[in-house]
Amino acid sequence: MLQYILRRAAVGLLMLLALTVLIFTLLRLTPGDPIDAYINPSVPMSASDLVVLRTRLGLDQPLPVQYLAWLGAAVTGDFGYSIQRGGEPVLPLVLGRIGPTILLMFSGLAISVVVGIATGILAAVRRNELTDLSLSTAAFVGISSPAFLTALLGLYMFAVVLRWVPAGGMLTPGAPFSVGDLMAHLILPAVLLSIGHGALIMRYMRSSLLEVLSQDYVRTARAKGVREFWVIVKHAVRNALLPVITLIGSTIGIAIGGAIFIESVFDWPGMGLLMINAVVRRDYPVIMCATLLTGACVILVNLLTDIAYAAVDPRIKVA
């Protein structure tokens, strides 16, 4: 198992290195000159001042040299300073936003996993009945609905019309911290974030469980007189979970993308809102740091998914 983990970790490091090249290249290919973001329109600068600024920032060097300089600094944790936040160091700024994003994303993920697996099992057991048709229709709608659309509709319905939950933010401004207040702000964006992911898990779980239920060992268990509940729970569900585990890990990137929209709609103070503001203001150091850390999280989750899959499925050789 240790050798398997080391091999997967080495692949993850190579993917992370490739991600750094992709991030740096794409940002350099965006329209405009990166130095424009450093110029204050109210302070006139001469051509010589621009040359000095470009030299100080290293923008006069060839792109490979710029990339290696940035990568060397990033390895030490130096991602530079935010352009639009008065020279605030980027890494503490981004790390300060990870907590709210993790809370939102994993709350939505937990809801989607629990609800998706439960409804998938129910739909498979009640195949072609009204329950199955209703759940399959709801899953189709959930998969087809864009994250920004469900976020806007949910905000309007439950926060504006019904007033069941707060309309935005993470905590009530000016109020002392309380878990109840946090949960009141968290529940709606977490549920809305879980819709698409949970619907996808439900479809995979239903399909996988139906395939397992047709296997010979399941029919043998039934022939031995094992109760149907234990046939499903003990014999069928575990094997049916294998493709679902892979799906959960591989769609973390989708969940992160959905979280970005959710955070922007609900003004949730996480990395998604920070990245959107950085893109609008062309704050390149913040964009590069936040994107790299997000990609690193996705690679780490995929590594953990591979390890979990190997632990569950004995057919995978981990030696």
SEPALUM-679069 format. One record per residue (C-alpha): residue number from 1; residue in three letters; x, y, z. Coordinates in nm, 4 decimals. Example, Ala and Ser with C-alpha at 12.3 -4.5 7.8 and 13.67 -1.06 7.14 Angstrom:
<dovexs>
+-----+------+----------+----------+----------+
| seq | type |        x |        y |        z |
+-----+------+----------+----------+----------+
|   1 |  ala |   1.2300 |  -0.4500 |   0.7800 |
|   2 |  ser |   1.3670 |  -0.1060 |   0.7140 |
+-----+------+----------+----------+----------+
</dovexs>
This chain:
<dovexs>
+-----+------+----------+----------+----------+
| seq | type |        x |        y |        z |
+-----+------+----------+----------+----------+
|   1 |  met |   0.0000 |   0.0000 |   0.0000 |
|   2 |  leu |   0.2849 |   0.2402 |   0.0819 |
|   3 |  gln |   0.4398 |   0.1977 |  -0.2637 |
|   4 |  tyr |   0.1003 |   0.2572 |  -0.4230 |
|   5 |  ile |   0.0544 |   0.5782 |  -0.2231 |
|   6 |  leu |   0.4037 |   0.6983 |  -0.3156 |
|   7 |  arg |   0.3392 |   0.6317 |  -0.6860 |
|   8 |  arg |   0.0113 |   0.8196 |  -0.6782 |
|   9 |  ala |   0.1742 |   1.1054 |  -0.4833 |
|  10 |  ala |   0.4501 |   1.1310 |  -0.7459 |
|  11 |  val |   0.1874 |   1.1551 |  -1.0192 |
|  12 |  gly |   0.0109 |   1.4229 |  -0.8169 |
|  13 |  leu |   0.3308 |   1.6284 |  -0.7876 |
|  14 |  leu |   0.3830 |   1.6095 |  -1.1642 |
|  15 |  met |   0.0251 |   1.7237 |  -1.2188 |
|  16 |  leu |   0.0816 |   2.0128 |  -0.9768 |
|  17 |  leu |   0.3945 |   2.1169 |  -1.1663 |
|  18 |  ala |   0.2036 |   2.1047 |  -1.4946 |
|  19 |  leu |  -0.0685 |   2.3142 |  -1.3303 |
|  20 |  thr |   0.1814 |   2.5858 |  -1.2400 |
|  21 |  val |   0.2935 |   2.6037 |  -1.6043 |
|  22 |  leu |  -0.0687 |   2.6228 |  -1.7221 |
|  23 |  ile |  -0.1669 |   2.8949 |  -1.4745 |
|  24 |  phe |   0.1361 |   3.1095 |  -1.5522 |
|  25 |  thr |   0.0964 |   3.0704 |  -1.9288 |
|  26 |  leu |  -0.2763 |   3.1434 |  -1.9383 |
|  27 |  leu |  -0.2416 |   3.4567 |  -1.7272 |
|  28 |  arg |   0.0371 |   3.5829 |  -1.9504 |
|  29 |  leu |  -0.1824 |   3.5206 |  -2.2566 |
|  30 |  thr |  -0.4716 |   3.7283 |  -2.1236 |
|  31 |  pro |  -0.5331 |   4.0588 |  -2.3057 |
|  32 |  gly |  -0.3494 |   4.3641 |  -2.1780 |
|  33 |  asp |  -0.0152 |   4.4264 |  -2.0134 |
|  34 |  pro |   0.0274 |   4.2927 |  -1.6573 |
|  35 |  ile |   0.1979 |   4.6165 |  -1.5592 |
|  36 |  asp |  -0.1277 |   4.8051 |  -1.6201 |
|  37 |  ala |  -0.2668 |   4.6601 |  -1.2968 |
|  38 |  tyr |   0.0125 |   4.8293 |  -1.1012 |
|  39 |  ile |  -0.0487 |   5.1747 |  -1.2465 |
|  40 |  asn |  -0.2589 |   5.4232 |  -1.0499 |
|  41 |  pro |  -0.4540 |   5.6358 |  -1.3053 |
|  42 |  ser |  -0.4468 |   5.9339 |  -1.0678 |
|  43 |  val |  -0.0658 |   5.9304 |  -1.0539 |
|  44 |  pro |   0.0947 |   6.0125 |  -1.3912 |
|  45 |  met |   0.3994 |   5.8031 |  -1.4822 |
|  46 |  ser |   0.6595 |   5.8773 |  -1.7460 |
|  47 |  ala |   0.7994 |   5.6229 |  -1.9881 |
|  48 |  ser |   1.1161 |   5.5938 |  -1.7804 |
|  49 |  asp |   0.9079 |   5.5289 |  -1.4679 |
|  50 |  leu |   0.7313 |   5.2453 |  -1.6477 |
|  51 |  val |   1.0625 |   5.0946 |  -1.7514 |
|  52 |  val |   1.1868 |   5.1073 |  -1.3930 |
|  53 |  leu |   0.8645 |   4.9498 |  -1.2646 |
|  54 |  arg |   0.8764 |   4.6766 |  -1.5281 |
|  55 |  thr |   1.2382 |   4.5990 |  -1.4364 |
|  56 |  arg |   1.1616 |   4.5935 |  -1.0639 |
|  57 |  leu |   0.8773 |   4.3477 |  -1.1194 |
|  58 |  gly |   1.0865 |   4.1293 |  -1.3484 |
|  59 |  leu |   0.8487 |   4.1755 |  -1.6412 |
|  60 |  asp |   1.1370 |   4.2661 |  -1.8717 |
|  61 |  gln |   1.2709 |   3.9103 |  -1.8517 |
|  62 |  pro |   1.1781 |   3.6280 |  -2.0935 |
|  63 |  leu |   0.8710 |   3.4260 |  -1.9945 |
|  64 |  pro |   1.0673 |   3.1117 |  -1.8926 |
|  65 |  val |   1.2820 |   3.3223 |  -1.6617 |
|  66 |  gln |   0.9729 |   3.4888 |  -1.5146 |
|  67 |  tyr |   0.8108 |   3.1487 |  -1.4598 |
|  68 |  leu |   1.1140 |   2.9999 |  -1.2852 |
|  69 |  ala |   1.1463 |   3.3078 |  -1.0638 |
|  70 |  trp |   0.7782 |   3.2869 |  -0.9693 |
|  71 |  leu |   0.7947 |   2.9093 |  -0.9104 |
|  72 |  gly |   1.1055 |   2.9414 |  -0.6942 |
|  73 |  ala |   0.9370 |   3.2053 |  -0.4790 |
|  74 |  ala |   0.6104 |   3.0067 |  -0.4636 |
|  75 |  val |   0.7902 |   2.6970 |  -0.3342 |
|  76 |  thr |   0.9068 |   2.9045 |  -0.0360 |
|  77 |  gly |   0.5547 |   3.0376 |   0.0222 |
|  78 |  asp |   0.6209 |   3.3789 |  -0.1310 |
|  79 |  phe |   0.3397 |   3.4536 |  -0.3758 |
|  80 |  gly |   0.4028 |   3.8241 |  -0.3782 |
|  81 |  tyr |   0.1737 |   4.1056 |  -0.2683 |
|  82 |  ser |  -0.1839 |   4.1914 |  -0.3589 |
|  83 |  ile |  -0.2050 |   4.4751 |  -0.6081 |
|  84 |  gln |  -0.5456 |   4.6014 |  -0.5024 |
|  85 |  arg |  -0.5081 |   4.5558 |  -0.1250 |
|  86 |  gly |  -0.2259 |   4.7955 |  -0.0545 |
|  87 |  gly |   0.0592 |   4.5486 |  -0.0755 |
|  88 |  glu |  -0.0888 |   4.2883 |   0.1600 |
|  89 |  pro |   0.0968 |   3.9530 |   0.1373 |
|  90 |  val |  -0.0984 |   3.7162 |  -0.0870 |
|  91 |  leu |  -0.0524 |   3.3841 |   0.0939 |
|  92 |  pro |  -0.2004 |   3.4923 |   0.4328 |
|  93 |  leu |  -0.4815 |   3.6641 |   0.2443 |
|  94 |  val |  -0.5717 |   3.3481 |   0.0519 |
|  95 |  leu |  -0.5234 |   3.1142 |   0.3485 |
|  96 |  gly |  -0.7610 |   3.3294 |   0.5486 |
|  97 |  arg |  -1.0337 |   3.2545 |   0.2950 |
|  98 |  ile |  -0.9814 |   2.8769 |   0.2819 |
|  99 |  gly |  -1.1713 |   2.8077 |   0.6046 |
| 100 |  pro |  -1.5091 |   2.9464 |   0.4912 |
| 101 |  thr |  -1.4742 |   2.7745 |   0.1530 |
| 102 |  ile |  -1.3912 |   2.4379 |   0.3116 |
| 103 |  leu |  -1.6859 |   2.4743 |   0.5484 |
| 104 |  leu |  -1.9243 |   2.5517 |   0.2630 |
| 105 |  met |  -1.7873 |   2.2952 |   0.0177 |
| 106 |  phe |  -1.7684 |   2.0016 |   0.2570 |
| 107 |  ser |  -2.1089 |   2.0815 |   0.4044 |
| 108 |  gly |  -2.2545 |   2.0706 |   0.0543 |
| 109 |  leu |  -2.0518 |   1.7591 |  -0.0258 |
| 110 |  ala |  -2.1713 |   1.5809 |   0.2883 |
| 111 |  ile |  -2.5331 |   1.6606 |   0.2049 |
| 112 |  ser |  -2.4922 |   1.5475 |  -0.1550 |
| 113 |  val |  -2.3225 |   1.2186 |  -0.0568 |
| 114 |  val |  -2.5787 |   1.1250 |   0.2080 |
| 115 |  val |  -2.8834 |   1.2254 |   0.0059 |
| 116 |  gly |  -2.7429 |   1.1006 |  -0.3261 |
| 117 |  ile |  -2.6528 |   0.7539 |  -0.1976 |
| 118 |  ala |  -2.9779 |   0.7157 |  -0.0021 |
| 119 |  thr |  -3.2009 |   0.8213 |  -0.2913 |
| 120 |  gly |  -2.9953 |   0.6117 |  -0.5362 |
| 121 |  ile |  -3.0511 |   0.3013 |  -0.3236 |
| 122 |  leu |  -3.4205 |   0.3811 |  -0.2921 |
| 123 |  ala |  -3.4592 |   0.4360 |  -0.6663 |
| 124 |  ala |  -3.2816 |   0.1076 |  -0.7464 |
| 125 |  val |  -3.4895 |  -0.0920 |  -0.4973 |
| 126 |  arg |  -3.8114 |   0.0672 |  -0.6313 |
| 127 |  arg |  -3.7105 |   0.0317 |  -0.9945 |
| 128 |  asn |  -3.9708 |   0.1503 |  -1.2492 |
| 129 |  glu |  -4.2114 |   0.2485 |  -0.9731 |
| 130 |  leu |  -4.3397 |   0.5982 |  -0.9023 |
| 131 |  thr |  -4.0627 |   0.6565 |  -0.6474 |
| 132 |  asp |  -3.7953 |   0.5680 |  -0.9020 |
| 133 |  leu |  -3.9486 |   0.7848 |  -1.1733 |
| 134 |  ser |  -3.9894 |   1.0802 |  -0.9374 |
| 135 |  leu |  -3.6331 |   1.0602 |  -0.8056 |
| 136 |  ser |  -3.4882 |   1.0111 |  -1.1549 |
| 137 |  thr |  -3.6788 |   1.3154 |  -1.2820 |
| 138 |  ala |  -3.5596 |   1.5259 |  -0.9888 |
| 139 |  ala |  -3.2004 |   1.4100 |  -1.0497 |
| 140 |  phe |  -3.2254 |   1.4995 |  -1.4181 |
| 141 |  val |  -3.3459 |   1.8487 |  -1.3293 |
| 142 |  gly |  -3.0692 |   1.8866 |  -1.0695 |
| 143 |  ile |  -2.7958 |   1.7810 |  -1.3129 |
| 144 |  ser |  -2.9310 |   2.0092 |  -1.5860 |
| 145 |  ser |  -2.9612 |   2.3201 |  -1.3657 |
| 146 |  pro |  -2.6592 |   2.5557 |  -1.3690 |
| 147 |  ala |  -2.5167 |   2.6442 |  -1.0284 |
| 148 |  phe |  -2.5730 |   3.0182 |  -1.0732 |
| 149 |  leu |  -2.9377 |   2.9621 |  -1.1675 |
| 150 |  thr |  -3.0191 |   2.7429 |  -0.8673 |
| 151 |  ala |  -2.8326 |   2.9874 |  -0.6430 |
| 152 |  leu |  -3.0318 |   3.2876 |  -0.7653 |
| 153 |  leu |  -3.3656 |   3.1050 |  -0.7527 |
| 154 |  gly |  -3.2934 |   2.9640 |  -0.4072 |
| 155 |  leu |  -3.1854 |   3.3045 |  -0.2768 |
| 156 |  tyr |  -3.4977 |   3.4719 |  -0.4112 |
| 157 |  met |  -3.7396 |   3.2041 |  -0.2894 |
| 158 |  phe |  -3.6089 |   3.1204 |   0.0592 |
| 159 |  ala |  -3.4348 |   3.4455 |   0.1589 |
| 160 |  val |  -3.6389 |   3.7159 |  -0.0144 |
| 161 |  val |  -3.9895 |   3.5742 |  -0.0489 |
| 162 |  leu |  -4.0188 |   3.3307 |   0.2426 |
| 163 |  arg |  -3.7497 |   3.4946 |   0.4607 |
| 164 |  trp |  -3.6574 |   3.1612 |   0.6178 |
| 165 |  val |  -3.2831 |   3.2260 |   0.6098 |
| 166 |  pro |  -3.0496 |   3.5292 |   0.5843 |
| 167 |  ala |  -2.9884 |   3.6637 |   0.2359 |
| 168 |  gly |  -2.6090 |   3.6531 |   0.2477 |
| 169 |  gly |  -2.2882 |   3.6636 |   0.4400 |
| 170 |  met |  -2.1453 |   3.4136 |   0.6852 |
| 171 |  leu |  -2.2472 |   3.5819 |   1.0118 |
| 172 |  thr |  -2.4859 |   3.8580 |   1.1122 |
| 173 |  pro |  -2.2891 |   4.1881 |   1.1165 |
| 174 |  gly |  -2.2483 |   4.3265 |   1.4675 |
| 175 |  ala |  -2.3919 |   4.0185 |   1.6372 |
| 176 |  pro |  -2.1845 |   3.7952 |   1.8689 |
| 177 |  phe |  -2.0708 |   3.4669 |   1.7178 |
| 178 |  ser |  -2.3017 |   3.1706 |   1.7647 |
| 179 |  val |  -2.3248 |   2.8313 |   1.5985 |
| 180 |  gly |  -2.6942 |   2.8863 |   1.5332 |
| 181 |  asp |  -2.6249 |   3.2084 |   1.3454 |
| 182 |  leu |  -2.3524 |   3.0371 |   1.1411 |
| 183 |  met |  -2.5804 |   2.7441 |   1.0554 |
| 184 |  ala |  -2.8602 |   2.9811 |   0.9550 |
| 185 |  his |  -2.6289 |   3.1450 |   0.7008 |
| 186 |  leu |  -2.4743 |   2.8143 |   0.5910 |
| 187 |  ile |  -2.7741 |   2.5900 |   0.5332 |
| 188 |  leu |  -2.9139 |   2.7453 |   0.2157 |
| 189 |  pro |  -2.5889 |   2.7853 |   0.0167 |
| 190 |  ala |  -2.4768 |   2.4353 |   0.1270 |
| 191 |  val |  -2.8033 |   2.2764 |   0.0138 |
| 192 |  leu |  -2.7984 |   2.4634 |  -0.3170 |
| 193 |  leu |  -2.4357 |   2.3608 |  -0.3718 |
| 194 |  ser |  -2.5261 |   1.9951 |  -0.3123 |
| 195 |  ile |  -2.8044 |   1.9779 |  -0.5725 |
| 196 |  gly |  -2.6034 |   1.9062 |  -0.8856 |
| 197 |  his |  -2.3478 |   1.6855 |  -0.7129 |
| 198 |  gly |  -2.6124 |   1.4909 |  -0.5216 |
| 199 |  ala |  -2.8172 |   1.4327 |  -0.8360 |
| 200 |  leu |  -2.5111 |   1.2942 |  -1.0142 |
| 201 |  ile |  -2.4308 |   1.0627 |  -0.7213 |
| 202 |  met |  -2.7911 |   0.9441 |  -0.7161 |
| 203 |  arg |  -2.7793 |   0.8471 |  -1.0846 |
| 204 |  tyr |  -2.4494 |   0.6613 |  -1.0466 |
| 205 |  met |  -2.5628 |   0.4853 |  -0.7294 |
| 206 |  arg |  -2.8875 |   0.3709 |  -0.8879 |
| 207 |  ser |  -2.7161 |   0.2390 |  -1.1997 |
| 208 |  ser |  -2.4378 |   0.0665 |  -1.0059 |
| 209 |  leu |  -2.6744 |  -0.0948 |  -0.7548 |
| 210 |  leu |  -2.9033 |  -0.2248 |  -1.0295 |
| 211 |  glu |  -2.6036 |  -0.3899 |  -1.1935 |
| 212 |  val |  -2.4914 |  -0.5471 |  -0.8648 |
| 213 |  leu |  -2.8399 |  -0.6738 |  -0.7801 |
| 214 |  ser |  -2.8365 |  -0.8825 |  -1.0985 |
| 215 |  gln |  -2.5167 |  -1.0663 |  -1.0000 |
| 216 |  asp |  -2.5163 |  -1.4368 |  -0.9115 |
| 217 |  tyr |  -2.3945 |  -1.3927 |  -0.5538 |
| 218 |  val |  -2.6906 |  -1.1657 |  -0.4779 |
| 219 |  arg |  -2.9334 |  -1.4248 |  -0.6132 |
| 220 |  thr |  -2.7533 |  -1.6902 |  -0.4071 |
| 221 |  ala |  -2.7955 |  -1.4829 |  -0.0910 |
| 222 |  arg |  -3.1646 |  -1.4488 |  -0.1629 |
| 223 |  ala |  -3.1952 |  -1.8222 |  -0.2304 |
| 224 |  lys |  -3.0388 |  -1.8940 |   0.1108 |
| 225 |  gly |  -3.3211 |  -1.7022 |   0.2740 |
| 226 |  val |  -3.1313 |  -1.3858 |   0.3677 |
| 227 |  arg |  -3.3694 |  -1.0988 |   0.4302 |
| 228 |  glu |  -3.3886 |  -0.8489 |   0.1447 |
| 229 |  phe |  -3.2724 |  -0.5645 |   0.3681 |
| 230 |  trp |  -2.9481 |  -0.7468 |   0.4526 |
| 231 |  val |  -2.9018 |  -0.8593 |   0.0928 |
| 232 |  ile |  -2.8976 |  -0.4969 |  -0.0148 |
| 233 |  val |  -2.7048 |  -0.3486 |   0.2792 |
| 234 |  lys |  -2.4497 |  -0.6247 |   0.3382 |
| 235 |  his |  -2.3952 |  -0.7746 |  -0.0063 |
| 236 |  ala |  -2.4954 |  -0.5211 |  -0.2711 |
| 237 |  val |  -2.4327 |  -0.1684 |  -0.1469 |
| 238 |  arg |  -2.0607 |  -0.2087 |  -0.0708 |
| 239 |  asn |  -1.9769 |  -0.3247 |  -0.4226 |
| 240 |  ala |  -2.2115 |  -0.0677 |  -0.5739 |
| 241 |  leu |  -2.0232 |   0.2095 |  -0.3905 |
| 242 |  leu |  -1.6977 |   0.1530 |  -0.5811 |
| 243 |  pro |  -1.7788 |   0.3706 |  -0.8867 |
| 244 |  val |  -1.9520 |   0.6221 |  -0.6596 |
| 245 |  ile |  -1.6321 |   0.6704 |  -0.4557 |
| 246 |  thr |  -1.4439 |   0.7463 |  -0.7756 |
| 247 |  leu |  -1.7181 |   0.9858 |  -0.8853 |
| 248 |  ile |  -1.7098 |   1.1757 |  -0.5560 |
| 249 |  gly |  -1.3366 |   1.2385 |  -0.5847 |
| 250 |  ser |  -1.3343 |   1.3185 |  -0.9549 |
| 251 |  thr |  -1.6110 |   1.5775 |  -0.9251 |
| 252 |  ile |  -1.4514 |   1.7798 |  -0.6463 |
| 253 |  gly |  -1.3442 |   2.0253 |  -0.9163 |
| 254 |  ile |  -1.7086 |   2.0650 |  -1.0189 |
| 255 |  ala |  -1.8006 |   2.1283 |  -0.6560 |
| 256 |  ile |  -1.5313 |   2.3963 |  -0.6309 |
| 257 |  gly |  -1.6637 |   2.5617 |  -0.9470 |
| 258 |  gly |  -2.0131 |   2.5588 |  -0.8018 |
| 259 |  ala |  -1.8833 |   2.7030 |  -0.4755 |
| 260 |  ile |  -1.7401 |   2.9997 |  -0.6644 |
| 261 |  phe |  -2.0847 |   3.0878 |  -0.7988 |
| 262 |  ile |  -2.2526 |   3.0223 |  -0.4639 |
| 263 |  glu |  -2.0045 |   3.2439 |  -0.2793 |
| 264 |  ser |  -2.0500 |   3.5283 |  -0.5244 |
| 265 |  val |  -2.4301 |   3.5120 |  -0.4993 |
| 266 |  phe |  -2.4438 |   3.4828 |  -0.1196 |
| 267 |  asp |  -2.1431 |   3.7085 |  -0.0508 |
| 268 |  trp |  -1.9794 |   3.4186 |   0.1323 |
| 269 |  pro |  -1.6280 |   3.5298 |   0.2372 |
| 270 |  gly |  -1.4383 |   3.2396 |   0.0824 |
| 271 |  met |  -1.1831 |   3.1803 |  -0.1907 |
| 272 |  gly |  -1.4444 |   3.1881 |  -0.4647 |
| 273 |  leu |  -1.5483 |   3.5444 |  -0.3861 |
| 274 |  leu |  -1.1826 |   3.6405 |  -0.3458 |
| 275 |  met |  -1.0954 |   3.4952 |  -0.6885 |
| 276 |  ile |  -1.3833 |   3.6713 |  -0.8614 |
| 277 |  asn |  -1.2864 |   4.0065 |  -0.7092 |
| 278 |  ala |  -0.9235 |   3.9442 |  -0.8060 |
| 279 |  val |  -1.0191 |   3.8702 |  -1.1668 |
| 280 |  val |  -1.2329 |   4.1823 |  -1.1888 |
| 281 |  arg |  -0.9500 |   4.3960 |  -1.0482 |
| 282 |  arg |  -0.6744 |   4.2092 |  -1.2377 |
| 283 |  asp |  -0.4949 |   4.1216 |  -0.9147 |
| 284 |  tyr |  -0.2583 |   3.8688 |  -1.0758 |
| 285 |  pro |  -0.0699 |   3.7507 |  -0.7638 |
| 286 |  val |  -0.3970 |   3.6674 |  -0.5872 |
| 287 |  ile |  -0.5356 |   3.4892 |  -0.8950 |
| 288 |  met |  -0.2243 |   3.2749 |  -0.9344 |
| 289 |  cys |  -0.2007 |   3.1829 |  -0.5664 |
| 290 |  ala |  -0.5713 |   3.1039 |  -0.5248 |
| 291 |  thr |  -0.5850 |   2.9004 |  -0.8459 |
| 292 |  leu |  -0.2737 |   2.7025 |  -0.7547 |
| 293 |  leu |  -0.3988 |   2.6214 |  -0.4047 |
| 294 |  thr |  -0.7374 |   2.5209 |  -0.5447 |
| 295 |  gly |  -0.5737 |   2.2894 |  -0.7953 |
| 296 |  ala |  -0.3526 |   2.1426 |  -0.5216 |
| 297 |  cys |  -0.6628 |   2.0677 |  -0.3143 |
| 298 |  val |  -0.8270 |   1.8906 |  -0.6095 |
| 299 |  ile |  -0.5134 |   1.6818 |  -0.6697 |
| 300 |  leu |  -0.4947 |   1.5925 |  -0.2990 |
| 301 |  val |  -0.8603 |   1.4857 |  -0.2911 |
| 302 |  asn |  -0.8092 |   1.2699 |  -0.6004 |
| 303 |  leu |  -0.5115 |   1.1061 |  -0.4276 |
| 304 |  leu |  -0.7233 |   1.0305 |  -0.1224 |
| 305 |  thr |  -0.9941 |   0.8944 |  -0.3522 |
| 306 |  asp |  -0.7481 |   0.6569 |  -0.5176 |
| 307 |  ile |  -0.6345 |   0.5350 |  -0.1757 |
| 308 |  ala |  -0.9934 |   0.4839 |  -0.0598 |
| 309 |  tyr |  -1.0788 |   0.2987 |  -0.3804 |
| 310 |  ala |  -0.7766 |   0.0701 |  -0.3365 |
| 311 |  ala |  -0.8756 |   0.0007 |   0.0236 |
| 312 |  val |  -1.2336 |  -0.0880 |  -0.0704 |
| 313 |  asp |  -1.1671 |  -0.2865 |  -0.3869 |
| 314 |  pro |  -0.9358 |  -0.5853 |  -0.3240 |
| 315 |  arg |  -0.8947 |  -0.6378 |  -0.6999 |
| 316 |  ile |  -0.6620 |  -0.3345 |  -0.7218 |
| 317 |  lys |  -0.2978 |  -0.4263 |  -0.6810 |
| 318 |  val |  -0.1387 |  -0.1812 |  -0.4396 |
| 319 |  ala |   0.1968 |  -0.3505 |  -0.3994 |
+-----+------+----------+----------+----------+
</dovexs>
